């Protein structure tokens, strides 16, 4: 009942907004990804195809605005039991409180779902104050790939098919006391398989000398939590770090990431690099703990981007030509040990169209045992090839 009432309230507000607004501009995004994956003990391989269609609009009317993003995700697979997305989850999720996502068809070869990925109304009576209610995106990351202090549905660092961050259902108040400082207050109810939770967090951010400093404090998924973040430069190298401490079953858990990134000239072209290391108290200290991590509350609540306690990520992007670029992503679980290896190439067809191709290979122990049903995080990842075309309109 409370969800129906909340959804009706948002719908009334949006309806009133549309009634007083001009005809909104509608933008769109289409993604098509033909795929092939190998078969192994953990996956049924075969050919597949991923289709994502997204329609977006953000009309403004005075101090008010609305934001709507409606998305379809259609996955086709050659073999029963296989997934076109191979390594990745399908429609984004993470305990949404409002019922704004639905399944159209789910068979052995077809998975078709649709959802409102954004549906909110905002009010900005001045340049110093902004309030948003409804499904929206909230990103508090300081680091680039591994972001333990980003509390609400962080990106999967290995997923190349997700351009837009998944929305969460929340009330958000932002206050801007000056051009280099801001304060965020967020209330987010959620409903996971582990039960209903409430998060109430306040975050402050400012600039000191050449460093951006931030921190948040409050209740995260019904448990006390706090985080700190810092980003700045040492010469030509950017340094980023964030850390969070939170309680889990009366035990304090520490999580943190530190990384560097920068741009150098190599053979007359630009090479952009990123290195990040994460130490995560929620992660598995060895392969025997991987099953326990996957069954944990933190995993069910979408807090884990990777499964290991010690993870290292490296990425390099090289600009071969104004229209051509190549990238290499390497993710390593230092506790298994296992490695995910992913090279790719991209081409800018036009301002609105881009194409890319790449593959994923996992290296590590791939033989399950009674002591380690999941022998390593990346060892069971099958060979996975893809082509991708993105169109913005």
Helices and strands as residue ranges (DSSP letters): H 2-19, E 26-37, E 46-57, E 60-61, E 64-77, E 101-106, E 110-126, E 129-136, E 168-178, E 181-192, E 195-208, E 211-220, E 223-234, E 237-248, E 251-266, E 269-280, G 287-289, H 290-294, H 297-300, E 310-321, E 324-333, E 338-348, E 353-363, E 384-392
